[in-house]
Amino acid sequence: MRKCRVLTAILSLVMTAVLLCPASLALQQPELTAKAALLMDAKYDQVLYEKNADQRMVPASLTKVMTAMLVLDEVDAGNLRMDQIVTASNTFTKGLAANGSTQNIRAGEQMTLSDLLYCLLVPSANEAANILAETVDGSIEAFVERMNSKAAELGCEGTQFANPHGLHHPDHYSTARDLYRIACKAMENEIFRTIVSTKRHEVPATNMHEARVFYNTNALLVTWYYLDSYIYDKTIGIKTGTTDEGGYCLLSAAQDEEQYLISVVLDAPMIPLENGRNDRRHFTESRELFRWGFDNFSRRQIVDTATPIAQVDVTLSGTDHVLVRPAAQLERTLPNDMDLSKVTQTVHLDSDTVAAPVEEGQVLGKLVLAYEGEELGAVDLVSVSAAERSAFLYRLHQIKQFFSHPIVRIITVIVALAIVALVLRKVLTPSRRGRYGGRRYSGRRNYRGRRRK
């Protein structure tokens, strides 16, 4: 009996804990070693996971995403061509480190703008960044100004660039959320998407170099540089970055049919394994985020347009009220195990009453949806049907409105007082007739009542 009581008490505690635990916590969050990370549903701009997403970090070669985007902006504007021949200047090595990633491009070497972009994004050649910067703006300094202007335009509040390649500089930083914004915009460009998803590329021989063949540094796409496989078959890009100060970074994108995710992993470690190899956590944790996102989230409808959810009284019409419904279906990327019955709906009407005429589909308020205190979204509330205006009620209303105006009221009071005054004066003033009510003499008469001749 005692054992049964103990067991019952334990089960009660467990059930209480389950009931008190929010449903949102039922989905276990990934535990990452990276100092900052972000997983976004890029199609709908929704956060699925974040860790220190607004903390300033060293972006390393993820910087080159911005560099490539600005070059391609000039291509789209018609100022540059992908087949345009570019000659490396004598100043392009400014600020480059001897041990940085490179494709050994030399001063005076000529190659197409397209091949320079492949050198920039696939093997992450630092010199390609400087050459492209000078091609666009004539100087690296001017190009950096353009980079910072574009970052501000995209709403990147925690970003400042000091160079186009990402080698360490104390005034060069960004955040996981800002890097997502930059990547999301860059991925809108078809040429950019093609380049960052390329596994292998060959640059034809130039005037100073034989043909180059190189592979993507993103191990989620290809394992050319690594002994261990980090391949994730849904990966479609984007860029690696590594510096001593910034650690191992990866900005990546993956797609599974309609789902499109972007992951940012910053300052992840490289962990030695017992077999003598290393676990490069920027790849491992990016892959983990993608698997977690695709396995646990989907687009879910939290409100539809079919069911009216409130009514608004109507004046100046034979119709007493109109019903309102959501103007559009509202969907969100949500955990698959979220209990949608716990989504709360709060109706905010513009007014309790509305004057006719009311058109079908007229916006009359807003519906806000939330889950455990967290807002999921809002949608306009519109009239289900129309309500025509009654001509009689409208004229009556106009008359009431006319007489309810302060000036009209004052004038009405003055006129009324004037009428009352006239009436009182008429009543209180003596008559002009004789004392006995007869008419006054108009001439002399004789004693016999005749007028003298």
Secondary structure, DSSP 8 states (H G I E B T S, - for coil): -HHHHHHHHHHHHHHHHHHHS-GGGGS------SSEEEEEETTTTEEEEEESTTS-B--GGGHHHHHHHHHHHHHHTTSS-TT-EEE--SSTTTT--TTS------TT-EEEHHHHHHHHHSS--HHHHHHHHHHHHSSHHHHHHHHHHHHHHTT-TT-B-S-SS----TT-BB-HHHHHHHHHHHTTSHHHHHHHT-SEEEE---SSS--EEEE-S-TTT--TT-SS----TTEEEEEEEEETTTEEEEEEEEEETTEEEEEEEEEE-EEE-TTS-EEEHHHHHHHHHHHHHHHHEEEEEEE-SSS--EEEEEESSS--EEEEEESS-EEEEEETT--GGGEEEEEEES-SEEES-B-TT-EEEEEEEEETTEEEEEEEEEESS-B---HHHHHHHHHHHHHHSHHHHHHHHHHHHHHHHHHHHHHHS--SS-TTS----SS-B-TTS-B--
